[in-house]
Each structure stands twice: as C-alpha cells, then as structure tokens.
Amino acid sequence: MKVLVTGATGFLGRYIVEQLAARGDYVRGFCRRRDEALEKLGVDVVLGDITDRAAVVAACRGVDAVIHTAAVTGVWGPWDLFYSTNVLGTRYVIEGCREHAIRRLVYTSSPSVTFDGTSQCGVDESAPYPKRWLCYYPQTKATAEQEVLTAHQPGILHTCALRPHLIWGPRDRQIIPRMLERARRGRLKRIGDGTNRVDIIYVENAAAAHLLALDRLADAAPVGGRPYFLSQGTPVACWPWIDEVLALSGLPPVKRAIPLRAAWGVGTVLEGVWKLLGWQSEPIMTRFLAAQMATDHYFDISAARRDLGYEPLVSTAEGMRRLREWFAGEGRPQVTRA
C-alpha cells in the first residue's frame, strides 16, 4: 500500500511512519522540513505546509491512503493559527483525497473534542460535542473531525477518526518535557485533590491503532464514518502517575497543591490579561489546563477493540521502563517549540 502521512516528523507521526515502513508499505511523509532519519527509512519526504492547499493536494497524488496527524496543539494561541492548520489543513487533505480518488483516510483527532470542563468517567463515542469550548484546540479539532466523518462515502472515500488520549513515550518533545521543565523550575502544582483518574496511551500503541484503522477501512463497514477513543485500556491515577514520571527523571514528587476552583479563577484572570495585552506566550494557567488536570477523563474503548481489533500491545509498565531508558540515554529531554 502507498500511504501519505501528514505530520510525519511529529511525535506520533514518526512512529506511524516507522510501523508502516517496517511492514513494507511505501510511505510518503508530508512535513515542513527535511528529516534525515525518515529518509534513511526509505520514506519519500515531501516538503510543504498543511495550510498550503496546493502543496497538500499535490502530496496526495499517487497514494492509496492518507493518515492525517498534522495539527497545532496547545492550550493557547491565536484563532487563525488553530483554524488554518487544524480545520483548513484537514479540509485540504479531504479535497486531495477526492481529487486523486484516494479510498482511505484516517484522521488523528482528540478526546478533548468531547470535553466541557467536567469529569468524564467511562464515556463512549456517543458523548456529544460540548456547548462551550475552553480553548481553540479542541474546538478546531472537533470541527475538523466532523468534516472528516461527514466526508465518508461508501465505495468512494472511507474515513474514520481516532481519539488517543495523552500520548506518551520516548521521543516526546511536548507533554512530558514541558511537565519536567515546570517541575525543575518549581512551577508544577497539583490541581484539585489529586484523586482524579485519566486515560493515557503509549505512543507505539497509538501508532498501531492507526494502521489497524487503515486496514479496516478497506471494507468501510463498520469503521467508516466513525470516531474511536483509544487508551491503554485502564486509567491511571493522574498525579501519582505524574510523580512516577518525575521520579524517572530524578525529580521529587509534586508537593504543592491548589484547589480546582482557585486554579480556574487564576486561569480566567490570566486569559483575560493575555487577551487584553495581545501576548502570544502561553499563560502558566488556563481554564482548560485547570480542568484537564483536576477532573476524571477516561473512556470506554470497547468500540475500538470490537471494530479495529485494537489491544494495547505495550503495557503501561513496559512503556514506563522504555521511558526510563530514554531518559537515561537522552539526559534531559528538551521541549520543542514551533
């Protein structure tokens, strides 16, 4: 199979590329800069920006399927950036699929498309999109997800959306390094009472799920036009897990705490100040971050198990062992900033 992977140099995208190449698929990676590691794998690297319609459509020429992972993440930033990348970029991918008669499209979505700031305990894909949005990331991801699922046409273009929650593992340059950076600066505080449970997913499991979805889309039913939550299958206690990650890097556990209501209030004030002054840097606290770090959010993945044949092949314990080895080899993981 000939597969185009957008965001091929990203954390998840690189693992997807590696797994596709390992099983013998032709892989074309669409990314903004050259990457020697991808080229050594035999990947056809195509340079371009996901916000450039002509470049995206051209990259789709000659492939059988697309896995679309490229996105702007984060809890802060201008609307135009999130909309042009997450919504328009996805729209261009769909247009490229239609123009070149591509039959399969797997979209990397996010469980945050159903998050309204309150706890989610074992919810499944019937959970609705919220009526209010706490930041632009989930809002634009939800819009893009809806466009992908609406684009599903049996026999013409088969689509689905995957919602992996809190992807972690070696080579992460965002979530875990940011957490470690805050901890080293003494700026990491527990939000809430510390008892909340959350889903996580090891990066290789998330990547493998994309290949499963790609293969299942060959027949469309029952996968076509549907979203799927993905995780390790069992939630973890959020703050003890964070303490475990910190320990792997030689850092002490989080000791200071702030109630959710107080953190929410601080986030509200800081968001107002940042908007008023037009600052682009990320506030130390936002409403979305406060709610994410203090509430339960774990999901029923029985649909992914049933329809995709998904099972987490790498256990959480094994994933943590691999993360520890990566820490030992990397020294101090660095945050990658756009």
C-alpha positions as CSV (number, residue, x, y, z in Angstrom):
1,M,0.0,0.0,0.0
2,K,1.1,3.6,-0.7
3,V,0.4,5.8,2.3
4,L,0.8,9.5,2.8
5,V,1.4,10.5,6.4
6,T,1.0,14.2,7.3
7,G,3.0,15.5,10.2
8,A,5.5,12.7,9.6
9,T,8.2,14.3,11.8
10,G,5.8,14.7,14.7
11,F,5.9,12.6,17.8
12,L,3.0,10.2,16.7
13,G,3.6,10.7,13.0
14,R,7.2,9.4,13.2
15,Y,6.1,6.2,14.9
16,I,3.3,5.6,12.4
17,V,5.8,6.1,9.5
18,E,8.2,3.6,11.1
19,Q,5.5,1.0,11.6
20,L,4.3,1.4,8.0
21,A,7.8,1.1,6.7
22,A,8.5,-1.9,8.8
23,R,5.6,-3.9,7.3
24,G,6.7,-3.0,3.8
25,D,4.4,-0.2,2.8
26,Y,5.5,2.7,0.6
27,V,5.4,5.8,2.8
28,R,5.3,9.4,1.7
29,G,5.9,11.8,4.6
30,F,4.5,15.4,4.3
31,C,6.3,17.8,6.6
32,R,7.8,21.2,6.8
33,R,11.5,20.3,7.0
34,R,13.8,17.6,5.7
35,D,14.5,14.7,8.1
36,E,17.5,12.5,7.6
37,A,16.1,9.8,9.9
38,L,13.0,9.4,7.7
39,E,15.0,9.4,4.5
40,K,17.1,6.6,5.9
41,L,13.9,4.6,6.3
42,G,13.3,5.0,2.6
43,V,10.4,7.5,3.2
44,D,9.6,9.8,0.3
45,V,9.8,13.1,2.1
46,V,7.7,15.9,0.6
47,L,8.2,19.3,2.0
48,G,5.2,21.6,2.5
49,D,2.9,23.3,4.9
50,I,-0.5,21.8,5.8
51,T,-2.1,25.3,5.3
52,D,-1.0,25.4,1.7
53,R,-3.8,23.8,-0.3
54,A,-1.8,23.3,-3.5
55,A,1.0,21.6,-1.6
56,V,-1.4,19.3,0.3
57,V,-3.4,18.3,-2.8
58,A,-0.2,17.6,-4.8
59,A,1.2,15.4,-2.0
60,C,-1.9,13.2,-2.2
61,R,-1.2,12.3,-5.8
62,G,-0.4,8.7,-6.4
63,V,-1.1,7.2,-3.0
64,D,-3.8,4.8,-1.8
65,A,-4.5,6.1,1.6
66,V,-3.8,9.1,4.0
67,I,-3.1,9.2,7.7
68,H,-3.5,12.8,8.7
69,T,-1.8,13.6,12.0
70,A,-0.6,17.2,11.3
71,A,-2.1,19.7,13.8
72,V,-1.4,22.6,16.0
73,T,-1.7,21.5,19.7
74,G,-1.7,23.5,22.9
75,V,-4.0,25.5,25.2
76,W,-3.1,28.9,23.9
77,G,-2.6,30.8,20.7
78,P,-4.3,32.9,18.0
79,W,-7.6,31.6,16.5
80,D,-6.2,31.9,12.9
81,L,-3.3,29.6,13.7
82,F,-5.5,26.8,15.0
83,Y,-8.2,27.3,12.4
84,S,-5.9,27.4,9.4
85,T,-3.9,24.4,10.5
86,N,-6.5,22.1,12.1
87,V,-9.6,23.0,10.1
88,L,-8.4,24.3,6.7
89,G,-5.5,21.9,6.7
90,T,-7.8,18.9,7.2
91,R,-10.2,20.3,4.6
92,Y,-7.3,20.4,2.1
93,V,-6.5,16.8,2.9
94,I,-10.1,15.7,2.2
95,E,-10.0,17.7,-1.1
96,G,-6.7,16.0,-2.0
97,C,-8.3,12.6,-1.4
98,R,-11.3,13.4,-3.5
99,E,-9.2,14.9,-6.4
100,H,-6.9,11.9,-6.6
101,A,-9.6,9.2,-5.9
102,I,-8.0,8.1,-2.6
103,R,-10.1,5.5,-0.9
104,R,-9.0,5.7,2.7
105,L,-8.4,8.5,5.2
106,V,-7.6,8.1,8.9
107,Y,-7.7,11.3,11.0
108,T,-5.9,11.8,14.3
109,S,-8.5,13.5,16.5
110,S,-8.5,14.0,20.3
111,P,-10.8,13.0,23.2
112,S,-10.8,16.7,24.1
113,V,-13.4,17.2,21.3
114,T,-16.0,16.0,23.9
115,F,-14.5,17.8,26.9
116,D,-16.6,20.6,28.6
117,G,-14.6,21.0,31.7
118,T,-16.3,18.4,33.8
119,S,-15.4,14.8,34.6
120,Q,-15.9,12.1,32.0
121,C,-16.0,8.6,33.5
122,G,-16.0,5.7,31.1
123,V,-17.9,7.6,28.4
124,D,-18.1,6.2,24.9
125,E,-18.3,7.7,21.4
126,S,-22.0,8.7,22.0
127,A,-20.7,11.6,24.1
128,P,-21.7,14.8,22.4
129,Y,-19.5,17.7,21.4
130,P,-19.7,20.4,24.2
131,K,-21.8,23.5,24.0
132,R,-18.8,25.6,25.2
133,W,-15.2,25.5,24.4
134,L,-12.4,26.3,26.8
135,C,-9.7,26.8,24.2
136,Y,-9.3,26.8,20.4
137,Y,-7.5,23.4,20.1
138,P,-10.5,21.1,20.9
139,Q,-12.9,23.4,19.1
140,T,-10.9,23.3,15.8
141,K,-10.2,19.6,16.2
142,A,-13.9,18.9,16.7
143,T,-14.7,20.9,13.5
144,A,-12.1,19.0,11.6
145,E,-13.3,15.7,12.9
146,Q,-16.8,16.4,11.8
147,E,-15.7,17.3,8.3
148,V,-13.7,14.0,8.1
149,L,-16.6,11.9,9.3
150,T,-19.1,13.7,7.0
151,A,-16.7,13.1,4.1
152,H,-17.2,9.3,4.4
153,Q,-18.8,7.9,1.3
154,P,-19.0,4.1,1.0
155,G,-17.2,2.9,-2.1
156,I,-15.7,6.3,-2.7
157,L,-13.8,7.6,0.3
158,H,-13.8,5.7,3.6
159,T,-12.9,7.8,6.6
160,C,-12.6,7.4,10.4
161,A,-11.3,9.4,13.3
162,L,-9.1,8.2,16.2
163,R,-9.1,9.9,19.6
164,P,-5.9,8.8,21.5
165,H,-5.7,10.3,25.0
166,L,-2.5,11.7,26.4
167,I,0.1,10.1,24.1
168,W,3.4,9.5,25.9
169,G,6.6,7.6,25.5
170,P,10.2,8.0,24.2
171,R,10.9,10.9,21.9
172,D,8.1,13.0,23.2
173,R,9.1,16.7,22.8
174,Q,5.9,18.3,24.2
175,I,3.9,17.0,27.1
176,I,6.5,15.2,29.3
177,P,9.3,17.7,28.6
178,R,7.0,20.6,29.5
179,M,6.0,18.9,32.7
180,L,9.6,18.2,33.6
181,E,10.6,21.8,32.8
182,R,7.9,23.2,35.1
183,A,8.9,20.8,37.9
184,R,12.5,21.8,37.6
185,R,11.5,25.4,37.9
186,G,9.3,24.7,40.9
187,R,6.2,25.8,39.0
188,L,4.4,22.4,38.9
189,K,1.5,22.3,41.3
190,R,-1.1,19.6,41.8
191,I,-4.6,20.9,40.8
192,G,-7.5,19.5,42.7
193,D,-7.5,16.8,45.4
194,G,-5.2,14.5,43.4
195,T,-7.6,11.6,43.2
196,N,-8.7,12.1,39.6
197,R,-8.1,9.3,37.1
198,V,-7.2,9.8,33.4
199,D,-6.6,7.6,30.4
200,I,-3.1,7.5,28.8
201,I,-1.8,5.7,25.7
202,Y,1.7,4.6,24.9
203,V,2.8,6.1,21.6
204,E,3.5,2.8,19.9
205,N,0.0,1.6,20.7
206,A,-1.5,4.8,19.3
207,A,0.5,4.3,16.1
208,A,-0.5,0.7,15.8
209,A,-4.2,1.7,16.1
210,H,-3.8,3.9,13.1
211,L,-2.5,1.0,11.0
212,L,-5.4,-1.1,12.2
213,A,-7.9,1.6,11.2
214,L,-6.3,2.0,7.8
215,D,-6.6,-1.7,7.1
216,R,-10.2,-2.0,8.4
217,L,-11.2,0.9,6.2
218,A,-10.7,-1.3,3.1
219,D,-14.2,-2.6,3.7
220,A,-15.6,0.6,5.3
221,A,-18.2,-1.0,7.5
222,P,-18.4,-0.8,10.4
223,V,-15.4,1.6,10.8
224,G,-16.3,4.1,8.1
225,G,-17.6,7.4,9.3
226,R,-17.0,6.7,13.0
227,P,-14.8,8.1,15.8
228,Y,-12.9,5.9,18.2
229,F,-11.5,6.5,21.7
230,L,-8.1,4.9,22.3
231,S,-6.1,4.3,25.5
232,Q,-4.2,1.8,27.5
233,G,-7.5,0.2,28.5
234,T,-7.2,1.1,32.2
235,P,-7.0,4.6,33.6
236,V,-4.2,5.7,35.9
237,A,-4.4,8.0,38.9
238,C,-3.2,11.2,37.3
239,W,-1.0,12.7,39.9
240,P,0.7,9.5,41.2
241,W,1.5,8.8,37.5
242,I,3.0,12.3,37.1
243,D,5.1,11.7,40.2
244,E,6.3,8.4,38.7
245,V,7.3,10.2,35.5
246,L,9.1,12.8,37.6
247,A,10.9,10.1,39.5
248,L,12.2,8.6,36.3
249,S,14.0,11.9,35.6
250,G,15.3,12.1,39.2
251,L,12.8,14.8,40.3
252,P,10.9,14.8,43.6
253,P,7.1,14.3,43.6
254,V,4.7,17.3,43.4
255,K,4.1,18.6,46.9
256,R,2.3,21.9,46.4
257,A,-1.4,21.9,45.5
258,I,-4.1,24.4,44.5
259,P,-7.9,23.7,44.5
260,L,-9.6,23.5,41.2
261,R,-11.8,26.5,41.9
262,A,-8.8,28.6,42.6
263,A,-6.8,27.4,39.6
264,W,-9.9,28.0,37.4
265,G,-10.1,31.6,38.7
266,V,-6.4,32.2,38.1
267,G,-6.8,30.8,34.6
268,T,-9.7,33.1,33.9
269,V,-7.8,36.2,35.0
270,L,-4.7,35.3,33.2
271,E,-6.6,34.5,29.9
272,G,-8.2,38.0,30.2
273,V,-4.9,39.7,30.8
274,W,-3.2,37.9,27.9
275,K,-6.0,38.7,25.5
276,L,-6.1,42.3,26.6
277,L,-2.3,42.7,26.1
278,G,-2.2,40.6,23.0
279,W,0.5,38.3,24.4
280,Q,1.2,35.1,22.3
281,S,3.1,33.3,25.0
282,E,1.2,30.6,27.0
283,P,-0.2,31.6,30.4
284,I,1.1,29.5,33.3
285,M,-2.6,28.6,33.9
286,T,-5.8,28.5,31.8
287,R,-9.3,27.2,32.5
288,F,-8.7,24.3,30.1
289,L,-5.5,23.2,31.8
290,A,-7.0,23.5,35.3
291,A,-10.0,21.3,34.3
292,Q,-7.9,18.8,32.5
293,M,-5.5,18.3,35.4
294,A,-8.2,18.1,38.1
295,T,-11.1,16.1,36.7
296,D,-11.6,12.5,35.7
297,H,-11.4,11.7,32.0
298,Y,-11.3,8.1,30.9
299,F,-13.1,6.4,28.1
300,D,-14.7,3.2,27.0
301,I,-12.6,1.7,24.2
302,S,-14.8,-1.3,23.6
303,A,-15.7,0.0,20.1
304,A,-12.0,0.2,19.1
305,R,-11.5,-3.3,20.4
306,R,-14.5,-4.6,18.5
307,D,-14.2,-2.8,15.2
308,L,-10.5,-2.2,14.9
309,G,-9.2,-5.3,16.7
310,Y,-7.3,-2.9,18.9
311,E,-5.4,-4.0,22.1
312,P,-2.6,-2.2,23.8
313,L,0.4,-4.4,22.9
314,V,2.8,-2.4,25.1
315,S,1.7,-2.4,28.7
316,T,1.9,0.8,30.8
317,A,4.6,-0.8,33.0
318,E,6.7,-1.7,29.9
319,G,6.1,1.7,28.5
320,M,7.4,3.3,31.7
321,R,10.5,1.0,31.5
322,R,11.2,2.2,28.0
323,L,10.7,5.8,29.0
324,R,13.2,5.4,31.8
325,E,15.7,4.0,29.3
326,W,15.1,7.0,27.0
327,F,15.6,9.4,29.9
328,A,18.9,7.7,30.7
329,G,20.0,8.0,27.1
330,E,18.8,11.5,26.4
331,G,19.8,13.0,29.6
332,R,17.4,15.9,29.9
333,P,14.6,15.8,27.3
334,Q,14.1,19.2,25.7
335,V,10.9,20.9,24.7
336,T,10.4,21.5,21.0
337,R,8.8,24.9,20.3
338,A,7.3,25.9,16.9
